[in-house]
Amino acid sequence: MKGDFSPKLSYQAGLRIEYSDVTGTSKTLNQVNKQEYTNLFPSVFLQHKISDAYQVVYNVNRRITRPNYRLLNPFVYYIDPLTTEKGNPNLRPQYSTNLEMDHVIKGVYQFTLGYSVTENSFQQVFEQNEEARSSTLYTANFDKTKNFNFQGVVPFELAKWWNSSNLVQLNYNKFKSLIGKDLLDISQLSYVLRTQHNFSLPKGFKMELVGTYLGPQIWGMGEVRGFGWVDAGITKSVMKDKLSLSINGGDLFRTQWVRASVNFAAIDTRILQYQNEQSVRFTLRYNFSKGQSFRVNSNSGSSEERKRLD
């Protein structure tokens, strides 16, 4: 449903009803798991154009996120001699109620305030075997998580050949759930900083430089230390932009090391893992298009179901 209250105020509202009946069978474990549920997903979108240079957008919705199949599969993966990971066939979908207020100034400056409450949220849980001194990692549903967030996007033109876009994101997360016989009740303010710079260089060269830093954060039972990384790329176009060659480097200084710890109940674990993001990619593109532009619809089946295979 769409409508207009005034020339400067418009709205859109919708309601989606969904019924799911899911059955999973593990032939290895001779185990059958069944889930059946019906849900309502309302959404309201309100756009207020205060002036030609300033508008505010309000968005309220309820969403569902289903676990991917790897998280559901009860198969056991061996990470190291003392650590295993397994799927949880009883994992239920998570539901989030989201409120968002987006301020757009001059069409380029964007400041967003948001609040969300998530039921049955997906979180990683460690289960410890005291006798074997080993740990098993799996994903479980927490009772409830809350998130307050702010995001600001500010672009700058530092010179005719140098443009910059900068992002600041603040998140206040609160986790509360009963894990076994122990209550987890923690909260933390975390942040993300990102700066992107685009350079138009002589002789048709273009360069992009991106720096990102994730501050310390909590995620369920775990605490993750802050870390950052730098990506860069350079492109050269020839033949009237028909042919372009790009060289892109990811995590140039190999700094995407995740240092995490879990200190909850009887569990005291330290984790050091590299994300394997350091890379160099060469891309050669040639534009064969001629005549009127057209669009190819490549969607087939459910895109959400394809994502669950990852």
CORFENZI-V679815 format. One record per run of one state. SS is the DSSP state (2 for helix, 1 for strand, 0 for the rest). FROM is the first residue (numbers start at 1). LEN is the number of residues. If there is no record, write none. Layout:
# CORFENZI-V679815
ss->(SS/SS)
from->(FROM/FROM)
len->(LEN/LEN)
This chain:
# CORFENZI-V679815
ss->(0/1/0/1/0/1/0/1/0/2/0/1/0/1/0/1/0/1/0/1/0/1/0/1/0/2/1/0/1/0/1/0/1/0/1/0/1/0/1/0/1/0/2/0)
from->(1/2/7/9/27/31/52/54/66/69/73/76/81/83/87/94/106/109/130/134/160/162/180/182/201/202/205/215/217/220/222/225/227/239/243/251/257/265/267/275/279/287/303/308)
len->(1/5/2/18/4/21/2/12/3/4/3/5/2/4/7/12/3/21/4/26/2/18/2/19/1/3/10/2/3/2/3/2/12/4/8/6/8/2/8/4/8/16/5/3)
